[in-house]
Structures are given as structure tokens and as C-alpha cells.
Amino acid sequence: MERKYWKESVIYELYTRSFKDSDGDGIGDLGGILEKIDYLEYLGVDTVWLPPIYVSPNVDHGYDVKEFRAIQPEYGTMEQFDTLLAELHRRGIKLVLDIVPNHTSIEHEWFQQAKRSKDNPYHDYFIWEPANDDGSPPSDWRTHLGRSAWTWNEQTEEYYLHLYSEKQPDLNWDNPKVRQEIYDIMRFWLEKGIDGFRIDAVNVISKDRSYPDADEDKLQAKGDEYFKNGPHIHDYLQEMNKELKKDFEFFTAGETSAVHDHDVLKYTKPEWEELDMVLSAEATELADQDEDKYKSKEWTVHDFREVLRKWQKDVGDGGGWFGLYLSHHDAPRMVSTFADDGKYRIESAKLLATLLHTLRGTPFIFQGEELGMTNYPGFDSIETIKEQEAHSYYDLKVNEQGASDAAIMERLQKKTRDHSRTPMQWDASAQAGFTTGTPWLPVNPNYKEINVQAGMDNPDSVLQFYRKLIRLRKENAIMVYGGFEIILDDHDQIFGYLRRMDNEEWVILLNMTDKDASYDIPSECVDDWDKKHCVISNYPHVDKENTLRPFEAVVYKYVK
Ligand code: NOJ
């Protein structure tokens, strides 16, 4: 497999708004990142990804862009951005920005012009269709929350398409001018010297403009059955590369929801020259019901294994590449969803970290994950939640469909995206050291125990464990490039796998439950089992007779 620095990297998702506030307005900013930049070096990550920091009315916290070439004033200035980039580079850390090519804000000048008249030069920057004879929208496409994806525009007497909120109109990628505009924006940031892009919602930019009606049985909130991986998606991505890669060296991580193994290969096989890696939430979504992500689903170790088998074996063996994450700014805290945020918080946070750093793929750490940060306990009424998607969901279910407040709040309490967006916990001082003012979202009350300073002071902390894993990954190419095999295939509690390279083999055993789990020594390793030694584990390691304790994670290595 071809070696690339972005395969070897560990990428840190830094959510500016919640990372560190430098001016006391309660909102994290670029000045705050500059204050804490040494922490990124201390942690050992080699790339930072910033979700959108561009001018935005903040309907979707930056994913509704009003100006693509300017910094949101509450985050700081372009000068601060330039300083940040230089300071990261001075420390050997790369910077990746989010680009949002599928939609803009309704406040973007292009849309403001486009909606005025059919002959406005910007009209064809967006996707417009007349109403059906009965006045209904041109198709039954729905947004991922289940509302119609079409909104009426009085001025031109047409509907416009929006796969997300009606305040985020979709751009018309079939218009070559739109494509050039986006490439120019990317060029603007590349000229500043950034190192890559996370490309938002990239697999829905090309639509089938015959708008095929959804099959009733597939007509789910997700709707993306009908517009993902559209007819020209591969042409457009290849064009993007041709336009930009001749002049700049950078990598792309495409956010691709509902993309499966064979699609991933098309997007990321080097010979296709499209994306360098895809980011898929398939594992994260195991805890969500398919038709409604706010409804919880029970998952088992078997489900987990099957999803990972697909990505690790089918995609990995096929030559595709992907990012690995279980937490990001759209998901609740991973330790609360996939492990135990109570009694075994520390062990289980370390177990998930072991998983993410020993699988194939590029690990993405979401800020605070490295402390074992947990869901916030206080999202108990809709007024306590800030993010618009949850509000839109609440409105749809309670106000339009008549569900009870209690039933919907029970779902949101577990699943709102705000769980990941509560302020970073720096120390035990007021507001966890995040701000001297009132934070835009409350600080989790567990900050006195869970914070960076506490993690720095304790050699057994989750933070130190992350540092160790990141170091190990840099020192051991097998963690990046080794082959992957599942072992203990039928086990109900343990997810086990091998990584193999040259004459070296690593055995990774993860007990994903809160009960002891015994196992037979995997037959694949039996000959050499005595020669193994433990590389890392989340318990002070005393081998118990082929038994893993609750949430025990252990990595053995042997050299043949
Ligand atoms: C995915 C982003 O991660 C999410 O935060 C956003 O709401 C949607 N794309 C729409 O841009």
C-alpha cells in the first residue's frame, strides 16, 4: 500500500466555538486556539481540522456560509487566522479547513440575487423547479429530518431545493460557474498555505435532476437514497482534483453519509483521483435507528464487528482509505453512547481510544474525547438546546405531528449534537477555564474531575493514554499499514483482531462490555502465543487466565 503522510496522521477536530474563549464573550475563538496551541503539540496530534470559521448567520453553526473568504467576526480576524496557521506550521502541525460545497446560507449574496428573478445571473447557481399542477413540490424528496426538501420562493414562483434546512439552499453543481466558484474559494485558502479540506456532504453534490420519486417503503427521513452518489459526482471530484492538485499539495477527507464499501472504493482508490479518504459515520450510527437518528437502537458486539469488517476488510483490502471516528461535532460523546460514562468511564474511554488507533484508517479525535468527556446531563427541555437540527426535529414531532414533549425530549436528551459542543474542560477553575464570561453552552458539571490539567497531572489518565497511543502509532508502521483480520469471530463480548506486517503480528482484544469476558486463545496465534508481549493495555496489566475484565483492552505484539 502506498505510504502517505495523511494515512500516518492523527487528526484533531477542534470545534472553535467551544475550544477556548480569549475575549470573555463566552464563545471560543481563534485567539483562544492560539492561547492553547501548545496543548496540541503536547497531545502529539499532527493535523488539526477546523469546522467552518467563515461568516455565517449561524443557523447551522457555520455550515450555512454567508461569505466563504472571510472569518466570522465572533471568532476573530484574518490576521489571527494567518498567525494561527504560521504557529501550527512552526510546530509541525498541519491545518485542514472545512469546505461546504453543497449549499450556502440563504443570506449568501448568490442566493440573495438568485431568488429575485429567473433572469438574474445567479439564478442558475441554485436548483429551482416549478410546482406540480396541484401546487405541490416537484418531488417527494425529504431532508434528513423528514421535511420536504423544497421551499417555495414567491418572487420567482418556484421551489428551491435544500437537502438540509430551508436556510441552506443547495448549489447547482451542474452549472460550471458554480464549480469554478468553489474551486476558486478552495484556491484562496490553499494559497494561504493550508494543508487540506474536509469536504462537507460531498456525496450529495450531484443530483438526478429527473428527481425520481422515492419508493414509499424507502421514504425515510434520510431521503439520501435518492440523491447520494449522483450521476456526475465522480466527474466533478475528478475535475476538482485536476483544477487544484496541479498547483497545490493538499489532501481531502470527504464527509460521505450512507456510503458503502463499493462506493468508498470508487471515491478513494488512488487511480480514480477523487478523494484521499472518506469519513463515514456508519459505526457511529449503529446506536441510531435507520429511519430516525434520534431514536436509539440497541447494538451488540456482533453489529459492531460486521460494520468494521466491511470497512476494515472490504474497503481496506480493496485499496480504499477512510478516517476513523466515533465522536465528532454531530454526535453525542462516544463514551456515553458506546461505552460507560459512569463506573468504567476511564477504562472504557481508553478502550475506544485503543480501537480507533489500532484499526486501519486515519484516526480523528474530537476535542475532549482525549479526556473522556461525557454527555451533558442538563439538556432536559428544548430551551436548553441550541443547535437548530434538534429544534427543527422537536418542532416537527411535537408541534406538527403531536408527539409528547416528554417522549421527544427523552430522545434529544440522549442524542442532541450539543453534547459534543459543550465547552472544552481545561481546569477546575470557574467555567472549566473556558471563558471568563458566560459560556454559550453550559459547562458539564463534571469539569472539576474531568479536565486537561487533571489529565496532565495523572500518569494514568485518559489523556496520557491518548498521548501514548499517538506516539505508538508514529513509531509502529504496522498500526497504519498492517493487514487486518478479525479473530474470535463469534464472541458476544470481545471484539478481537490482528494486524500483520512483515514478521510482526499484533493481537488486539477489546472487551466491549461491563462483565468479565473469557476467551480461548485465538487459533490464528496459538503457535506463537507464548512469545507475545503487551504493548499497551488499559488496566495495570496482570494476565488473568484468558479473561478480560470489564472494558479491558489489551494489545499484544509478537515478532516471529
Ligand atoms: C455535516 C456537518 O457535519 C453538519 O454539522 C452539518 O449540519 C451538515 N453537514 C450540513 O452542512
Residues whose N, C-alpha, C, O or C-beta is under 5 A from the ligand:
A	BS01	NOJ	D60 Y63 Y164 D200 A201 D330
